Amino acid sequence: MLHFSSATQLTLDAGTTLWNEGFHGYPLTMTTDPIRYVQRYAEENLSPTLSVIAWEENQPIGFVYNGTRIHQGESIAWNGGTGIVPRYRNQGVGQLLMEEVINTYAKQGIQRAFLEVLSENEPAIRLYQGLGYKEIGRLHVLRHPDIQAPIPLPNDPLRCATRQEIGSLSFYQHESPWQCQWMNGIHTEAWIVEDEENQPVGYSLYRMTLDERGKRTSMNLLQTAVHPTHPDPERILLATLYPLLQPGNHSRAALNIPANHPVLPLLKDLGFEHTFEQLAMERLVPSG
């Protein structure tokens, strides 16, 4: 008989196995191990209490991992991963699981809920739409095949910053996707471009992955923005990309860039290639 619990009822090994089985056959490689499974909780601010597991008798068969935070006085939640074990798919489990998630949101006082879904995943999009989620934008993921030589860029003053400093800027992009916010991530770098009066006019935020020796293996752009009054936003955007465009053998990507963001055509001109597109969706949650 199908029933639900929070993710606190899963052991580490059971949670890792469920994650891998739930994403089996997914268009993107989502395979994890126990260490990365735990790291995901920390890096994406996921909550075991708010995350929901579907069970058939004593066997976990599906999940929705959720995070929550307060944003401008409003309690918001984010769906950080939904999956169903293959042999239980197309049996209505996803519908019941998401209904339980929405009930959990309401009981916890969540006011708005967000998620991203691959634009090619039409069954999932129909499910979310049927549950009241509405599309609020399209997000692009791009990757650069290789950079082995310096790329000429503007020489505006650029300095390293803390991610908290980035988050306090008046032009910080608070509506960026959950995974791209300054609060998320362990191995992050933040950079600020300054004008001749040492005032911030642009910023960029990156997430790194490191190998066991601490050597960088990837660098991913999470956010970049320019002060809205600056007369040459394109030049400042290019300056914010300096850390991303340095030569090296690590991989480079730009994650969840909104379709209307001015950096998108610049990245394509610099050789970044479109990898996939996601729909950003939102649902208002009635009080429980």
C-alpha positions as CSV (number, residue, x, y, z in Angstrom):
1,M,0.0,0.0,0.0
2,L,1.3,3.4,-1.0
3,H,2.2,5.8,1.9
4,F,4.5,8.7,2.4
5,S,7.1,10.0,4.9
6,S,9.8,12.6,5.1
7,A,13.3,11.8,3.9
8,T,14.4,11.6,7.6
9,Q,13.2,8.0,7.4
10,L,15.8,7.0,4.8
11,T,19.2,5.7,5.6
12,L,22.2,7.1,3.7
13,D,22.6,4.0,1.6
14,A,18.8,3.7,0.9
15,G,18.6,7.4,-0.1
16,T,21.5,7.1,-2.5
17,T,20.1,4.0,-4.1
18,L,16.6,5.6,-4.4
19,W,18.1,8.7,-6.0
20,N,19.9,6.6,-8.6
21,E,17.0,4.4,-9.4
22,G,14.6,7.3,-9.5
23,F,16.7,9.0,-12.1
24,H,17.4,5.9,-14.2
25,G,16.8,6.6,-17.8
26,Y,16.8,10.4,-17.3
27,P,18.2,12.4,-20.2
28,L,20.9,13.9,-18.0
29,T,23.4,11.8,-15.9
30,M,22.3,12.2,-12.3
31,T,24.1,9.2,-10.7
32,T,25.4,9.9,-7.3
33,D,27.2,8.2,-4.4
34,P,26.8,8.6,-0.6
35,I,29.3,11.4,-0.3
36,R,27.7,13.5,-3.1
37,Y,24.3,12.6,-1.9
38,V,25.1,14.3,1.4
39,Q,26.8,17.2,-0.3
40,R,23.7,17.9,-2.3
41,Y,21.8,18.6,0.9
42,A,24.4,21.2,1.9
43,E,25.0,22.7,-1.5
44,E,21.4,23.2,-2.4
45,N,20.0,23.9,1.1
46,L,17.7,20.8,0.9
47,S,15.6,19.9,4.0
48,P,15.1,16.2,4.9
49,T,12.0,17.2,6.9
50,L,10.4,18.9,3.9
51,S,11.4,16.3,1.4
52,V,8.8,13.6,0.7
53,I,9.4,9.9,0.1
54,A,6.8,7.5,-1.4
55,W,6.8,3.9,-0.1
56,E,5.2,0.7,-1.3
57,E,5.0,-1.3,1.9
58,N,8.6,-1.0,3.3
59,Q,10.2,-0.2,0.0
60,P,11.0,3.4,-1.1
61,I,9.8,4.0,-4.7
62,G,9.8,7.7,-5.3
63,F,10.9,11.1,-4.0
64,V,10.7,14.8,-4.1
65,Y,13.6,16.6,-2.4
66,N,12.7,20.1,-1.2
67,G,14.5,23.1,0.2
68,T,13.0,26.1,1.9
69,R,14.0,29.6,2.8
70,I,12.6,33.0,3.7
71,H,12.8,35.6,0.9
72,Q,11.7,39.1,1.5
73,G,9.5,38.0,4.3
74,E,7.9,35.2,2.3
75,S,8.4,31.5,2.8
76,I,9.3,29.8,-0.4
77,A,10.2,26.2,-1.4
78,W,12.1,24.6,-4.2
79,N,11.8,21.1,-5.7
80,G,15.4,19.9,-5.9
81,G,14.7,16.6,-7.6
82,T,11.7,14.3,-8.4
83,G,12.1,10.7,-9.3
84,I,10.1,7.4,-9.5
85,V,11.7,3.9,-9.5
86,P,11.2,2.7,-13.1
87,R,8.8,-0.2,-12.4
88,Y,6.4,2.1,-10.6
89,R,6.3,4.8,-13.3
90,N,3.1,5.5,-15.3
91,Q,0.9,4.2,-12.4
92,G,-0.1,7.6,-10.9
93,V,2.6,7.6,-8.3
94,G,4.0,10.9,-9.4
95,Q,0.6,12.6,-9.2
96,L,0.0,11.3,-5.7
97,L,3.6,12.1,-4.6
98,M,3.3,15.7,-5.8
99,E,-0.1,16.1,-4.2
100,E,1.5,15.0,-0.9
101,V,4.3,17.5,-1.5
102,I,1.8,20.4,-1.9
103,N,0.0,19.3,1.2
104,T,3.4,19.3,3.1
105,Y,4.1,22.8,1.8
106,A,0.8,24.1,3.1
107,K,1.3,22.5,6.5
108,Q,4.8,24.1,6.7
109,G,3.5,27.5,5.8
110,I,5.1,27.7,2.4
111,Q,3.6,30.5,0.3
112,R,5.3,30.0,-3.1
113,A,6.8,26.8,-4.6
114,F,9.3,26.7,-7.5
115,L,10.8,24.0,-9.7
116,E,12.6,23.5,-13.0
117,V,11.8,20.8,-15.5
118,L,13.5,19.9,-18.8
119,S,11.5,21.5,-21.6
120,E,11.5,18.2,-23.5
121,N,9.9,16.3,-20.5
122,E,6.3,16.9,-21.6
123,P,4.7,14.3,-19.3
124,A,6.2,16.0,-16.2
125,I,5.2,19.5,-17.5
126,R,1.6,18.3,-17.9
127,L,1.7,16.9,-14.4
128,Y,2.9,20.1,-12.9
129,Q,0.5,22.2,-14.9
130,G,-2.4,20.0,-13.7
131,L,-1.3,20.7,-10.1
132,G,-1.4,24.4,-10.6
133,Y,2.2,25.2,-11.6
134,K,2.7,27.9,-14.2
135,E,5.7,28.6,-16.4
136,I,7.5,31.8,-15.4
137,G,10.5,31.6,-17.7
138,R,12.9,29.5,-19.7
139,L,16.5,28.7,-18.6
140,H,19.5,27.7,-20.7
141,V,22.5,25.6,-19.8
142,L,25.6,26.1,-22.0
143,R,29.0,24.6,-22.0
144,H,32.3,25.6,-23.6
145,P,34.3,22.7,-25.3
146,D,37.7,24.0,-24.5
147,I,39.8,27.2,-23.8
148,Q,43.5,26.9,-24.2
149,A,44.4,30.5,-25.1
150,P,43.5,33.8,-23.4
151,I,40.4,35.6,-24.7
152,P,40.7,39.4,-25.0
153,L,38.3,41.0,-22.5
154,P,37.8,44.5,-21.0
155,N,40.3,45.4,-18.3
156,D,37.8,47.0,-15.9
157,P,38.9,46.6,-12.2
158,L,37.8,43.2,-11.0
159,R,38.2,41.9,-7.4
160,C,37.4,38.8,-5.5
161,A,34.4,39.2,-3.1
162,T,32.5,37.1,-0.6
163,R,29.2,35.6,-1.8
164,Q,27.5,37.4,1.1
165,E,28.8,40.7,-0.3
166,I,27.3,39.8,-3.7
167,G,24.0,39.1,-2.1
168,S,23.9,42.5,-0.4
169,L,24.3,44.5,-3.7
170,S,21.4,46.7,-4.6
171,F,21.2,45.1,-8.1
172,Y,21.6,41.5,-6.9
173,Q,19.3,39.2,-8.9
174,H,17.1,37.8,-6.1
175,E,14.8,36.1,-8.6
176,S,17.5,33.8,-10.1
177,P,16.9,30.1,-10.0
178,W,17.4,28.4,-6.6
179,Q,20.6,26.7,-7.4
180,C,22.1,29.9,-8.6
181,Q,21.6,31.9,-5.4
182,W,24.5,33.1,-3.3
183,M,23.3,31.0,-0.3
184,N,23.9,27.7,-2.1
185,G,27.1,25.9,-2.7
186,I,30.3,25.2,-0.8
187,H,33.0,25.8,-3.4
188,T,31.9,29.2,-4.8
189,E,33.7,32.2,-6.0
190,A,32.3,35.7,-6.2
191,W,33.7,38.6,-8.2
192,I,32.9,42.3,-8.4
193,V,33.7,44.8,-11.2
194,E,34.3,48.3,-9.9
195,D,34.2,51.7,-11.6
196,E,36.8,54.5,-11.3
197,E,35.3,55.4,-7.9
198,N,35.6,51.8,-6.6
199,Q,31.9,51.4,-6.7
200,P,30.4,48.0,-7.7
201,V,29.0,48.1,-11.2
202,G,28.8,44.4,-12.0
203,Y,29.3,40.9,-10.4
204,S,29.6,37.3,-11.2
205,L,29.1,34.2,-9.0
206,Y,30.6,30.8,-9.8
207,R,30.6,27.3,-8.4
208,M,33.6,25.0,-8.6
209,T,34.2,21.3,-8.3
210,L,37.6,20.1,-7.1
211,D,39.3,16.7,-7.2
212,E,40.8,14.9,-4.2
213,R,44.0,17.1,-4.5
214,G,42.0,20.3,-4.5
215,K,42.6,20.9,-8.2
216,R,39.7,22.6,-10.1
217,T,37.8,20.2,-12.4
218,S,34.9,22.5,-13.4
219,M,33.8,26.1,-13.2
220,N,30.1,27.0,-13.6
221,L,28.6,30.5,-13.9
222,L,25.6,30.9,-11.7
223,Q,24.8,34.5,-12.0
224,T,26.1,37.7,-13.5
225,A,24.5,41.2,-13.5
226,V,25.3,44.9,-14.2
227,H,24.2,47.9,-12.3
228,P,21.0,49.1,-14.2
229,T,22.4,52.7,-14.6
230,H,25.7,51.8,-16.1
231,P,26.1,53.2,-19.7
232,D,28.0,50.2,-21.1
233,P,26.4,47.0,-19.7
234,E,27.9,44.7,-22.3
235,R,31.4,45.7,-21.5
236,I,30.8,45.2,-17.8
237,L,29.2,41.8,-18.4
238,L,32.2,40.7,-20.4
239,A,34.5,41.9,-17.6
240,T,32.5,39.7,-15.1
241,L,33.3,36.7,-17.2
242,Y,37.0,37.0,-16.9
243,P,37.4,34.2,-14.3
244,L,35.3,31.8,-16.5
245,L,37.4,32.4,-19.6
246,Q,40.9,31.8,-18.3
247,P,42.7,28.9,-20.1
248,G,42.9,25.6,-18.4
249,N,41.9,21.9,-18.6
250,H,38.8,22.2,-16.4
251,S,35.3,22.2,-17.9
252,R,33.2,25.4,-18.1
253,A,29.4,25.9,-18.1
254,A,26.8,28.6,-17.6
255,L,23.9,27.2,-15.6
256,N,20.2,28.2,-15.8
257,I,20.7,31.4,-17.7
258,P,17.3,33.1,-18.3
259,A,16.3,33.3,-22.0
260,N,16.1,37.1,-21.8
261,H,19.4,37.7,-20.0
262,P,21.8,39.8,-22.1
263,V,24.8,37.6,-21.2
264,L,23.3,34.7,-23.2
265,P,24.3,36.0,-26.7
266,L,27.7,37.1,-25.4
267,L,28.3,33.5,-24.2
268,K,27.4,32.1,-27.5
269,D,29.7,34.6,-29.3
270,L,32.5,33.4,-27.0
271,G,32.0,29.8,-28.1
272,F,29.6,28.4,-25.5
273,E,27.3,25.8,-26.9
274,H,23.7,25.2,-25.9
275,T,23.2,22.0,-24.0
276,F,19.6,21.9,-22.8
277,E,16.7,24.1,-21.8
278,Q,14.5,24.0,-18.7
279,L,11.2,25.5,-17.8
280,A,11.0,27.5,-14.6
281,M,7.6,27.0,-12.9
282,E,5.9,28.5,-9.9
283,R,2.8,27.7,-7.8
284,L,1.1,29.7,-5.1
285,V,0.4,27.5,-2.0
286,P,-2.8,28.1,-0.1
287,S,-2.5,28.2,3.7
288,G,-3.0,24.8,5.3
